[in-house]
Amino acid sequence: MDLLQPIIKPYAWGSRDALARLQGRDTPSAGPEAELWMGAHPSGPSGLTRDGRATTLLDAVAGDPDGELGGACARRFGGRLPFLLKVLAAEQPLSIQVHPDRDQARSAFAAQQARGGHGPYADDWPKPELLYALSRFEVLAGFRDREEAAHLLENLGVEDLRPVIGLLRAGTGEQALSEALRALLERAPDDRAPLASAVVASSRRLARSAHPHAAAYAAVERMSGHYPEDLGLVASLLLDHRVLEPGTALFMPAGGLHAYVHGVGLELLANSDNVLRAGLTTKEVNVPELLRITDPTVRVPVVVPRSVPGPGSTWLYDCPVAEFALYRTELDGSSGPLVPASGPRIAFCADGSTRLSTRTGGTEPLCLGPGASCFPSRLGRGSPGRGRRNAVRGHRGPAPGRSRRDRPEFLHFSAMTTLSHHWFPHRVHILLRGFR
């Protein structure tokens, strides 16, 4: 059972308050802190200590994939931990982006490597995502209905948008949304800033009206403070604008265009860093590849959790992907096996505190407080637990094959003094996830 040392990514859109407060550090932080990474991705593997020696989860998995992941998981995913857990702290909007599916990623990465390696693909993996809101979280998630998108653009009263509105109205299927996006992103460079400025001015007016989509126009106005001449401001009105309440989860399938605008949340994703951007960014926008990967028929559903047996009250947020699932548990002081009982998992404590130990006593109990996480897969089969407050956890894939670490040991949550961090309106305490 390994206490993880997560990696903080200091991207410019991050908060100088959220992650520091979560981890009990002084605020404000010295600079923006955007993401807290827990996992074994090469761009930011979590640290850990074994036998008094500092190493990383990436190196631990690479050194013994069957032992760390279980045989079935190691075979299915090529010896790679199939998921990555992040806490996102978005003070500013992230780029509008899309991620490939497995076949697209494999073929595109192979072609990129054959051309010398330069291009938008970081690896040959897909990147579906699940976002679980810890605070209210504003998102753009999937395309709107075609006629609704035309209505939002028409309401702006911007003459230069007439051709785009015409594409939406003339189309007979969802592909018209992709064509409208193409028309926006391929505008002549000299026309981009004037169009964005006109859209922002009209959005400012509509944001203060009784229009049913006033919130979407208000989002354009706010985002323009960070990207004042970016055509992503216009493209955002093609997307479904939502504000997730704490405890709500969205599944972002491959091919679904989206952007995270503002909030704090947990992101569970396949272990990849493949991103194709459409706007709200200073990075490269590869329009042809973006449009090839974007699927305008993809919808971004709210994931409705279902109750499953576990300590306290446990819910499963399941998604139609092979790499991950998310479990959330609200601990009430009772004991029970950690769910799921085997395979690689990451447990994360978002609030309160708890103690984890093996039934056999083979390892020292591990205490998790707010912002702490661990990798308990070496315990193999289970985890009776006791504690108070909430827990979230996730897991993935068919039952792993047995290995020397797949012993019938159990992980426990043991009651201990809880710490209250009320800055999250919804108290979620332990997050776990892994191979299902």
N, C-alpha and C positions, 0 to 999 in steps of 0.2 A: 504494500500500500504506500504510494508515493505522494508526498505533498508537492504540488506543482509550484513552480516559480514562473508566473505568466509573463508574457512580453507585452509591453505597452508600445503601441504605434502612435507616434506624435504627428499625425497628419494635421494639416492646417484647419480642417473643418471640425476638429475635436473640441471638447470642453476643457476648461481649466478648473472645473469644480467636480463634475460627476464621478469620475473614476477615483479621484483622490478621496472624496467623501465616502464612497463605497468601501474603500480599503482602509479608512480611518487615518489617512494622511492629512497634513496641513493643506489648507486651501487659501488662495488659488495655487495651482501647480505652476512651475516655472515656465511652462509653455503648454500649448494645446495637447490634450491626450484624447485620442479618437477611439482606439480599439484596445481591448485587453484580450490577448490571444492565449488560448489554452489548448494545446495539442502538439502535433508533430509535423507541422509544415516546415519545409526547409527555409522559408523566409522569416520564420520566427518561432522556432521550437521552444516549448516550455523547458525550463531547467528543473532538475531534481537532484537529490543526493542519495546515493546508494553506497552502503558500506564505507561511509565517510568520504566518498569521492564525488565531486561535482560532475554531472553529465547532463544530457538532454533526453527528453522523451524520444526524439527522433533517433538518437544513437542507441537508446535502449531497445527500441523496436527493430532497428536495423540489425542489431547484434543477435537477436533471438526472436524473430517474428512469430514462430509457432508458440513460443512460451508467453510472449506478451499479448498476442492477439487471439490465440487459439488457432488450431490447424485450419478449420474451414474458412475463417475470416482471412487468415494469411494467404491461403490459396486463392480465394475469390478476388482479393484486392492486391495481389502481387506483393505481399509482405508490407503493405502500407496501412497505417491507421486510416480508416476510410472517412473520418469526419474531423471537423475543426469547430471548436466552441469559441465564441467571441462575446464580449460585452461591447456594444456600440454606444458611444456618447456623442451624438450628432448635435453640435451647437450651430453648425451651418449645413446647408444641403450638400449631400453627396451627388455625384454625377448621375444623370440618367443613363442606365446601363442594362445590358443583357448578358446572359451566360449560355454557353453551348451545352448540348447534351453529350452523352459519351461518344457516340459515333462521330459527331461533328468535331469534337475536341481531338479525338485520335487522328482523324484524317487531316485536319487543319494543322495540327502540331507537326505531324510527319512531313507535310508539304513545306512547312516553314523551316524545319531542320534541313530539308534537302536543298533549300535556297540559301543556306548559310546561317540560319538560326535567328535572324532579326525579324520581329513581327509582334503582333498583339498577344500571342499565346504563350503563357508561362509554363504550361504543362499539357499533358494529354488527358486530363480528367474533366468530367462535367462539374458544374457548380450549382446544383439546386440549393435553395436556402429556405429555412424557416426562421421567421422573426417573431419573438415573443416580447411583447411590450412590458417593460418594468415601470415606465412612466407613460403619460400620454405620448403617443408617437405618431407624427404626421408622415404620411407616405404618399407616393404616386405609384400605383400598382396595377399594371396591365392597361390595355387600351379601353377607352370608353366605347359605348355603342356608337356606331358610325354617324347616325343622325344627331345624336347628342353632341358629339364632337363638332360637327358642322354648326350646330346651334351656338355653342360656346364661342367659336371663332367669329361667326356672323355678328353676334352681339357686340363684339369689340368695335364694329364700324370702321375697320381699317381696310381701305380700298385694296392695298397690296395683298391681302389675304383672299381675295375673290378667286384666284385660280386654285388655291388649296381647298377652299370650300366647294368649288366646282368638282374637284376630284372626289371628294367625300360624297357629294350628292349624286354624281353620275355613276359611281360604283355600284355593283350588285352584291358584293361580298366583303368579307373582312379585309381582303387584300387592298381595298381602297385606303384603309388606314395606313398601310405601309407606303403606298404611293404618296399620300399626303405628307408623311414624314420625310420621304425622299425629297419632295418638292421644297420643303422647308430647309433641310440640311444642305441641299445642293444650290442654294441661292448664291448669286454672285457676291464675292466678299464685300464690295462697296455697298450692297443693298442690306447687309445684315444688321448693322448698328441702327440705321433709321427704322427698320421694321421692328426690331426689339424695343426701341424707345417708344414707338407708337403703341405697341401692344401693352407696354408697362403703363403708359399714361391712361389708356382706356381701362385697364385692369384696376387701376387705382380708383377710378370713378365707380366701377361696378362693384368693387369690394365694399363700398359704403352704401350700396343699394339693397333693396329687398329681393334681389335676384336669388333664385334657389341655389345657384352655384357661386354665390358671393365668396365662399371660403376658398374656392379654387382660384378665383381672381386675386384674393388677398395673398394667397401663397405666391403667385407670380410677383406681386409687389414686393413681398419680403425677400424672395430669392434674388430679385434684381439688385438688392443692396450688396450682394456678393458677386454677381455676374451680370452687370448692367447691360452689356451688349451681346449676350449669348442667346443664340436661337433656341437653346434648350428652354428658355422662358416661354416661347411660343409653343414648342413641342409639348410642354407640360400640360397644356390644355387638351391635348389628345388623350391624356392618361386619366385614369380614375383616381380622384383625390379622396383620401380617407384620413381620419384621425382615429387611431386605435386606442381604446381604453386599456388601462393596465390589466394584464392577465389575458389579453386577446393575442392570438397568434395567426400569422399569415404564412401560407406556403407559396414561395416564388419558384415556379417550375422553370426548367430550361426553356429559353425562347421567350420568356415573359419580360417585356420592357418595364423597368421600375426605377424608382429613386427613393432613398430615405431622406426626408427633409429635416426633421427635428425631433429629438427625443432620446431616451435611454432604453435600450432593449438588449435581449440576448439573441444572438444569431447563431444558429446551428446549420452547418453547411457541409457539403462534400469537401474533401481536403484538397482544394484547388484554389488558384488565384487567377483564373481566366476571366477577364473583364473586357467587354467591348462597349465603348462609350458613345452616347448620342448627344450629350450637351451638359451644361452646368459644370464645365471642367476647363482647366488649362492644358490638359493632356490631349494627345492625338485622338481625333475622331475619324475612324476608318469607315466611311459611309457604306461602301459596297459590302464589306464584311459584316458590318452591323446589320444591314438589311437582309443579308443572307441568313443570319442566325435568328433574327427576330421572327417570331411566329405571332401574327396578329390575332389568331384564334385562341391563344392561351389566355385563360382567366386565372386570376390570383385569388384563391378561395381563403376564407377564414377557416382555420382548422378547429373543428368542434371536438373537444376532448371527451374521452369516455373513461369512466371509472374502472380501475383494475385493482386486484388485490395487492396490498402492500402495507407498509407501516403507516399509521395515521390514515389520511385520505390521499389516495394516489390516483392521478389521471395520466392517460397516455394521449399525446398529441402525435398521431401517426400520419405519415406522408407516403405517397406512392413512389418511394425511391428506395434503392438498396443500401444506401450509405448510412442512414441515420433515422432515429426517432427520438422524441423528447418525452420524458416522464417528469411530472411535477407532483411533489408530495407535501402535504401540510402535516407536520409532525404534531402530535398531541400528547406526548409522553409515553405512548405505548411502544412495544417492541414488535418487530416483524422483519422478515427477510428483505434485503435490498432488492428492488426490482429494476432491471432484469437480474437474474441470478448468476449469469456467466457472460463471458466475452469482454472485450475492452469497453470500458466506460470512463467517463469523466464526471465527477461529482463537484458541484459548485454551490457554495453557500452565498445567497444574495442578501440574507438578513438573519438576525438571530445567531445562534451558535449550536453546535452539536458535537458529539464525540462518536467516532467510529472505531470499532474493534472487532477482532475475529472471535468467533465462539471458542475456537481451540486455544486462543491466547498466543498464537504463534508470532504475532507482531505487536508492537506497542500501539496502544490506542492513539488515534489521531483526532485532534480537535480542529474543527473548522469554524471560523468566524466569518463575518461579512467580507465578501470579496475573495475568500480562500477557495481553493479547489484541490482535488486529488485524483489520482489515477489508481483505482482499486482493482484493476483486472487481475493482478497477480493473486488475488484471493480466490479467483476462480468462481466458485459456485453460488455464493449467496451473501446475505447480509440482514439478519434480523436487526431492527433498529429501534431506538427510543430517542425521543427528543421533543422539543416544543417548537412551535411555529411552522413555517412552510418549507417544503423542499421540492426541488425540480430535478428531474434526471432523465436521461435519454439513452438509447441503446439501439443496436442495429443488427440485422441479419439472422440467418438460421443458426441453430445451436452450434457453437464452435466445437471443433474436434477436441478430444482430450489431449492434454500435454502434461508435462511434469508439474505444471502449476495449476492444473484443473483439479484441485483437491476439494473434497466436500466441506469446505470451510464456509462460514457465514459472517457477514459484515453487520454490525449492530449500530444503531443510533442510540446513544445513551443520554438520558436527560442531564442537562447541566444549565448553569445560569445563562439566560438568553440576553442578547444585546439588542436593543431596539434602534433601528435606523429609519426614522419616519419620513425621510425625504422621498422615499418611494411610496406613492399613495397605495400601492398594492404590495403587500408584504409576501415576498417569495423567498424561500430560505435555502433550499438545497436543490441544485440542478445536477442531474446526472444524465449522461447519454452514452451511447456506444453502439456496437455492432448488433443488429437484430437477427 
